Amino acid sequence: MPETQTPVSPAVTLTIAGSEATGGAGAQADLKTFQELDVYGIVALTCIVSFDPKNDWQHRFVPVDQQVIADQLEAIQSCYPLRTVKLGMLGTPATIDTVATALKSQEWDNVVLDPVLICKGQEPGAALDTDQALKAAILPLATFVTPNHFEAESLSGITIESLEDLKEAARIIHRQSGAVVLAKGGVRIAGPDAVDVYFDGETLEVLSAPKVGEVAVSGAGCTLAAAVAAELAKGAAPLDAARTAKAFVTEGIRNRIASNAPFDAVWQGGARS
């Protein structure tokens, strides 16, 4: 008799995000993070982003057709009993509407939003429309949001120059959304440490690690949010998920990958180096 193999049951985590051709960010970073943290990763692609080496490595942005996005999500949501989703670059108001409709079709334990507010491959007017749609249609659905310095300024409406400013921004974003907030200062807050602020309405904690250089690394934000999602999918409490994600992305930055592009990329395998 052939041996019968019992299926394994890892936590299943979905990312709805864009493809970044060099592999440093977007869905590629998310899936690598999920694998490293022992969750089964699934992706629904929203757009294709590539850098143009002939034009100062600027973004080239192509949205995925809305029906194709809807079809991906229909298949994914029908196939797995999903409870955790991570949202990355959505890119257009139409995509935001499609994704919001799919999210509202079921209940979620964890909706982790990496609020990508700007795509450099779009005209400023289109980017503004996308920003407004994201704040109106997606932010209210989020249970955990991970804005970077620029995004935290945009969402909170304040200028962030210090750790105290970052704390206040986290409080404001929580009041607006009801979500747990992990506001990222990264290399943009002066001092020897990369500081992020966690706030869930009651607990405020500063997550700090020595800076690894003074330049942002591609994929750090995607990786952090994906790591939060992975830990939440496994049952971690939000603060524990944030702490684990911070440590994970710090190792990824320390073990970053160099290329011919004018930026380095996080290596998700860095935590086991």
C-alpha positions in Angstrom: 0.0 0.0 0.0 1.4 3.5 -0.8 2.1 5.6 2.2 -0.6 8.2 2.9 0.8 11.6 3.7 -1.2 13.8 6.1 -1.4 17.4 4.8 0.4 20.0 6.9 -1.5 22.9 8.2 0.7 26.1 8.4 -1.0 29.4 8.9 -2.0 30.9 5.5 -1.4 34.5 4.7 -2.4 36.5 1.7 -0.6 39.5 0.3 -2.4 41.8 -2.1 0.4 43.8 -3.6 2.4 44.8 -6.7 5.2 42.8 -8.4 8.6 44.6 -8.1 10.8 43.3 -10.9 14.1 43.4 -9.1 12.8 41.3 -6.3 13.6 43.7 -3.5 10.2 44.9 -2.6 6.5 44.2 -3.2 5.0 40.8 -3.5 8.4 39.2 -3.9 9.6 40.5 -0.6 6.3 39.5 1.1 6.4 35.9 -0.1 10.0 35.5 1.0 9.2 36.9 4.4 6.2 34.6 4.8 8.4 31.6 3.9 11.1 32.6 6.3 8.5 32.9 9.1 6.9 29.6 8.4 3.5 30.7 7.0 2.1 29.6 3.7 2.1 32.7 1.5 -0.3 33.6 -1.3 -0.3 36.6 -3.6 -2.8 38.5 -5.6 -1.0 40.9 -7.9 -2.3 44.5 -8.4 0.3 46.0 -10.6 3.7 45.4 -12.2 6.5 47.8 -11.2 9.9 47.9 -12.8 12.8 50.4 -12.6 14.1 52.1 -15.7 17.9 51.9 -15.7 17.9 54.3 -18.7 16.1 57.0 -16.7 17.7 57.3 -13.4 16.0 54.1 -12.1 12.6 55.7 -12.0 9.5 53.6 -11.6 7.6 52.1 -14.5 4.1 51.3 -13.3 1.5 49.1 -15.1 -1.8 48.3 -13.3 -3.3 44.8 -13.6 -6.7 44.7 -15.2 -9.5 44.9 -12.6 -11.2 41.7 -13.7 -7.9 39.9 -13.4 -7.5 41.2 -9.8 -11.1 40.2 -9.0 -10.5 36.8 -10.5 -7.4 36.2 -8.4 -9.1 37.2 -5.2 -12.2 35.0 -6.0 -10.0 32.0 -6.5 -7.9 32.6 -3.4 -10.8 33.3 -1.1 -12.7 30.3 -2.4 -9.6 28.0 -1.9 -8.5 28.9 1.6 -10.2 29.8 4.9 -8.2 33.0 5.1 -8.1 35.2 8.2 -5.0 37.3 7.6 -4.2 39.6 4.7 -1.4 42.1 4.1 -2.0 45.0 1.7 0.8 46.6 -0.2 0.8 48.8 -3.3 -2.7 49.0 -4.8 -1.8 51.8 -7.2 -5.1 53.1 -8.6 -8.6 54.1 -7.2 -10.1 51.4 -9.4 -7.9 48.7 -7.8 -8.7 50.1 -4.3 -12.4 49.7 -5.0 -11.9 46.1 -6.3 -9.8 45.1 -3.3 -12.2 46.8 -0.8 -15.1 44.9 -2.3 -13.3 41.6 -2.0 -12.2 42.3 1.6 -15.8 43.2 2.6 -17.0 39.8 1.3 -15.7 38.0 4.4 -14.6 38.5 7.9 -10.9 39.0 8.8 -8.9 38.6 12.0 -6.0 40.7 10.7 -5.9 43.3 7.9 -2.3 44.6 7.9 -2.0 47.8 5.8 1.3 49.1 4.5 -0.2 52.4 3.2 1.8 52.9 0.0 0.6 56.4 -0.8 2.8 57.4 -3.6 3.9 55.5 -6.8 6.7 57.4 -8.5 5.5 56.0 -11.9 2.3 57.9 -11.8 1.4 61.6 -12.5 0.9 63.7 -9.3 -2.8 64.0 -9.9 -3.3 60.3 -10.2 -1.2 59.7 -7.1 -3.3 62.2 -5.1 -6.5 60.4 -6.2 -5.1 57.1 -5.1 -4.0 58.5 -1.8 -7.5 59.8 -1.1 -9.2 56.6 -2.2 -6.8 54.6 0.1 -7.7 56.7 3.1 -11.4 56.6 2.4 -11.9 52.9 1.4 -9.0 50.8 2.8 -7.8 52.5 6.0 -11.1 51.9 7.8 -10.8 48.2 7.1 -7.3 47.9 8.5 -6.6 46.3 11.9 -2.9 47.1 11.9 -1.2 49.9 9.8 2.6 50.4 9.2 3.2 53.9 7.8 6.7 55.0 7.0 7.9 58.6 7.9 6.3 60.2 4.8 3.1 58.2 5.1 2.8 58.9 8.8 3.0 62.7 8.0 0.4 62.4 5.3 -2.0 60.3 7.4 -1.6 62.4 10.6 -1.3 65.8 9.0 1.7 66.8 11.2 5.4 67.3 10.5 7.6 64.6 12.0 11.0 65.7 13.0 11.5 64.0 16.3 10.6 60.8 18.2 7.9 62.8 20.1 6.4 63.9 16.8 6.4 60.2 15.7 4.6 59.3 18.9 1.9 61.9 18.3 1.5 60.8 14.7 0.9 57.2 15.9 -1.8 58.4 18.3 -3.5 60.5 15.6 -3.5 57.7 13.1 -4.9 55.3 15.7 -7.7 57.8 16.5 -8.5 58.1 12.8 -8.5 54.4 12.0 -9.0 52.4 15.1 -6.1 50.3 14.0 -3.0 49.3 15.8 -0.2 51.6 14.5 3.5 50.9 13.9 4.8 54.2 12.7 8.3 53.9 11.2 10.9 56.6 11.8 13.7 54.5 10.3 16.8 56.5 9.3 14.8 59.7 9.0 14.7 60.5 12.7 18.0 61.9 13.9 20.1 59.8 16.3 22.1 56.6 16.3 19.0 54.3 16.4 16.3 53.5 13.9 13.1 54.1 15.9 9.5 52.9 15.3 6.5 53.7 17.5 3.9 51.1 18.4 0.5 52.3 19.6 -2.7 50.3 20.1 -4.8 52.8 22.0 -3.4 51.8 25.4 0.2 50.7 25.0 2.8 52.9 23.5 6.2 51.4 23.0 9.3 52.6 21.1 11.0 49.8 19.1 14.6 50.7 18.6 17.7 49.2 17.0 21.0 50.7 16.0 20.9 52.2 12.5 22.6 50.1 9.7 23.8 53.0 7.6 21.9 56.2 6.9 20.2 55.3 3.7 16.8 53.6 3.3 17.0 50.0 1.9 14.5 48.8 -0.7 11.9 46.4 0.7 12.3 47.2 4.3 8.7 48.5 4.7 7.2 45.7 2.7 9.2 43.1 4.8 8.2 44.7 8.1 4.5 44.7 7.3 4.7 41.1 5.9 6.5 40.0 9.0 3.8 41.5 11.2 1.1 39.7 9.2 2.9 36.4 9.4 3.3 36.6 13.1 -0.4 37.7 13.6 -1.5 34.8 11.4 0.4 32.4 13.7 -1.5 33.8 16.7 1.0 36.3 18.1 -0.3 39.3 20.0 0.1 42.6 18.1 2.9 44.0 20.2 4.8 40.7 20.0 4.3 40.7 16.2 5.7 44.2 16.0 8.8 43.3 18.1 9.5 40.2 16.0 9.0 42.1 12.7 11.4 44.8 13.9 14.1 42.3 14.7 13.5 40.4 11.5 13.8 43.5 9.2 16.8 44.8 11.1 18.7 41.5 10.2 17.4 41.8 6.7 18.9 45.3 6.4 22.1 44.3 8.0 22.5 41.4 5.5 21.2 43.5 2.5 21.8 42.7 -1.1 23.8 45.0 -3.4 23.2 45.3 -7.1 23.8 47.6 -10.1 20.9 49.8 -9.0 21.7 52.8 -6.8 20.0 51.2 -3.8 20.5 48.0 -1.7 17.7 45.5 -1.0 16.7 43.7 2.2 17.5 40.0 2.3 14.9 38.2 4.2 17.3 35.3 4.8 19.4 37.6 6.9 17.9 36.5 10.1 19.4 33.0 9.8 22.8 34.2 8.6 
